[in-house]
Amino acid sequence: MSQSAKRIEDRIEEMRRRVRAMERGGDLDSLLNQECKEMACLLREEMLAERERHAASDEAAFPPLACPHCASARIVELGMQPRQPMTVDGQVHFKRAVFQCGRCRRSFAPLDEELRLAPGEKFVRSVVRK
């Protein structure tokens, strides 16, 4: 079993324990809503981590060809850096590859661009639209 699958399985078991421990007459609906939001965040984190693992191997073989800001080909990899945007289900934590242009000195992260997260933006677009 993969580490991701184990983490998800452990989280589901923890959810089961919380539901069993809840007293009759408790606010089961609120508990289930909160548990589902937490699970959704965990699944997003795992899927983003999986996506970035594959992207990192692709980018090692085929790094970005040009800076998205000035089109220069002088790209330097800055490594994996954390990002923690807020989604409709809560905050999601992940790391992504970040690059810097040797010409204009601006940094960029291809995964941020795929997720349409602007530099410094704290919320994903679905949260902003609500």
C-alpha positions in Angstrom: 0.0 0.0 0.0 1.3 3.4 -0.9 2.0 6.0 1.8 -0.8 8.2 0.4 -3.3 5.3 0.5 -2.2 4.5 4.1 -2.6 8.2 5.1 -6.1 8.2 3.6 -7.1 4.9 5.2 -5.8 6.1 8.6 -7.9 9.3 8.3 -11.0 7.3 7.4 -10.5 5.1 10.5 -10.1 8.2 12.6 -13.4 9.5 11.2 -15.1 6.2 12.0 -13.9 6.5 15.6 -15.2 10.0 16.0 -18.7 9.1 14.6 -18.9 6.0 16.9 -17.8 8.1 19.9 -20.5 10.7 19.3 -23.3 10.6 21.8 -26.9 10.1 20.6 -28.5 13.4 20.0 -25.2 15.0 19.1 -24.9 17.1 16.0 -24.0 14.3 13.7 -24.6 16.4 10.5 -22.1 19.0 11.6 -19.5 16.4 12.5 -20.0 14.6 9.1 -19.7 18.0 7.2 -16.5 18.8 9.0 -15.0 15.3 8.5 -15.9 15.4 4.8 -14.2 18.9 4.4 -11.1 17.6 6.1 -11.1 14.5 3.9 -11.5 16.6 0.8 -8.5 18.7 1.8 -6.4 15.6 2.4 -7.4 14.2 -1.0 -6.5 17.5 -2.7 -3.1 17.5 -1.0 -2.5 13.9 -2.0 -3.5 14.5 -5.7 -1.4 17.6 -5.9 1.6 15.8 -4.4 1.1 13.0 -6.9 0.8 15.5 -9.8 3.9 17.3 -8.7 5.9 14.1 -8.3 5.2 13.4 -12.0 5.7 17.0 -13.0 9.1 17.1 -11.2 10.4 14.2 -13.2 9.0 15.7 -16.4 10.5 19.1 -15.6 13.9 17.5 -14.8 13.9 16.0 -18.2 12.1 18.9 -19.9 12.4 22.1 -17.8 10.3 25.1 -18.9 11.6 26.5 -22.2 10.9 30.1 -21.5 10.0 32.6 -18.8 6.2 33.3 -18.9 6.9 37.0 -18.1 9.7 37.9 -20.6 10.1 34.8 -22.8 13.8 34.5 -21.9 15.3 30.9 -22.0 17.6 31.6 -19.0 15.6 29.5 -16.4 17.0 28.5 -13.0 15.3 25.9 -10.8 14.8 27.2 -7.2 13.6 23.8 -6.0 10.4 22.6 -4.3 8.6 25.3 -2.3 5.4 25.2 -0.2 2.1 26.7 -1.0 -1.0 26.8 1.2 -4.1 28.2 -0.6 -7.6 28.2 0.9 -10.1 26.0 -1.0 -13.9 25.7 -0.5 -13.1 22.8 1.8 -10.3 24.4 3.8 -6.6 25.1 3.5 -4.5 22.8 1.4 -0.8 22.3 1.9 1.5 21.2 -0.9 5.0 21.7 -2.5 5.7 22.6 -6.1 8.7 23.2 -8.3 9.6 26.9 -8.6 11.8 28.5 -11.3 13.4 31.9 -11.7 14.2 33.8 -14.8 17.9 34.7 -15.1 16.9 37.8 -17.2 13.9 39.4 -15.4 14.5 37.7 -12.1 10.8 36.9 -11.6 9.9 33.5 -10.2 7.2 31.2 -11.4 5.7 27.8 -10.6 4.1 25.8 -13.5 1.7 24.1 -11.0 0.5 27.5 -9.7 -0.2 28.5 -13.3 -2.2 25.2 -13.9 -4.2 25.9 -10.8 -4.5 29.6 -11.8 -3.0 30.8 -8.6 -1.3 34.2 -8.9 1.8 34.9 -6.9 0.8 35.7 -3.3 -2.8 34.8 -3.9 -4.3 33.1 -0.8 -7.5 31.6 -2.3 -8.3 29.4 -5.2 -10.7 30.9 -7.8 -13.6 28.7 -6.7 -13.4 30.4 -3.2 -13.3 33.9 -4.7 -16.3 33.2 -6.9 -18.5 32.1 -3.9 
